[in-house]
């Protein structure tokens, strides 16, 4: 008998919560507005370069930007090693 009361109370709470919740507003805009990002970097201090960025369109933001080009130089060497390992495995 006690479980019936607990079960009935749980169903009643779920029903109240279901009917009192409103619908969430849609996050999509009716007409999308493009955003353009322009960045200018000084490559004289490569691989750690700095510069500025500007956005225009739906957002208007400007500020400093830094780029650390560390892992990009390792990809060709890794690719060459993988090719050599594949050739050695196929032999």
C-alpha positions in Angstrom: 0.0 0.0 0.0 2.9 2.4 0.8 4.5 1.8 -2.6 1.2 2.7 -4.3 1.2 6.1 -2.6 4.9 6.7 -3.5 4.3 5.6 -7.1 1.2 7.8 -7.4 3.1 10.8 -6.0 5.9 10.3 -8.4 3.4 10.1 -11.4 1.7 13.2 -10.1 5.0 15.2 -9.8 6.0 14.1 -13.3 2.7 15.1 -14.8 2.9 18.5 -13.1 6.4 19.0 -14.3 5.4 18.0 -17.8 2.5 20.4 -18.1 4.2 23.4 -16.4 7.3 23.3 -18.6 7.2 25.8 -21.5 8.7 25.2 -24.9 12.3 26.5 -25.4 12.8 29.3 -27.9 14.5 28.3 -31.1 18.2 29.1 -31.3 18.3 29.5 -35.0 18.1 32.9 -36.6 15.6 33.6 -39.3 18.2 35.1 -41.7 21.8 34.1 -41.1 24.4 36.9 -41.0 27.9 36.0 -42.3 31.0 36.8 -40.2 34.3 37.7 -41.8 37.5 37.2 -39.8 40.7 39.0 -41.0 44.0 38.4 -39.3 47.4 40.0 -40.0 50.5 38.3 -38.7 54.2 39.3 -38.7 56.2 36.2 -39.7 59.6 37.7 -38.8 59.5 36.0 -35.4 58.6 32.5 -36.9 57.6 30.0 -35.4 55.9 32.2 -32.7 54.2 34.9 -34.6 51.9 37.6 -33.3 49.4 40.0 -35.0 45.9 41.3 -34.8 42.5 40.1 -35.9 39.2 41.8 -36.8 35.8 40.4 -37.3 32.9 42.0 -39.0 29.4 41.1 -39.8 27.2 39.7 -37.0 30.2 40.2 -34.6 32.5 43.2 -34.3 35.6 42.2 -32.4 39.2 43.2 -32.6 42.2 42.2 -30.6 45.7 40.7 -30.5 46.4 37.2 -31.8 49.3 34.8 -31.4 50.1 31.7 -33.4 52.6 29.0 -32.3 53.7 26.9 -35.3 55.2 24.0 -33.5 53.4 20.8 -34.6 53.0 21.7 -38.2 56.7 21.1 -39.0 56.6 17.6 -37.5 53.8 16.2 -39.9 56.0 15.7 -43.0 58.6 13.8 -41.0 55.9 11.7 -39.4 54.4 11.0 -42.8 57.8 9.9 -44.2 58.4 7.6 -41.3 55.0 6.0 -41.7 55.6 5.4 -45.4 59.0 3.7 -44.6 57.3 1.6 -41.9 54.6 0.5 -44.3 57.2 -0.4 -47.0 59.2 -2.4 -44.4 56.0 -4.2 -43.2 55.0 -5.1 -46.8 58.3 -6.7 -47.6 
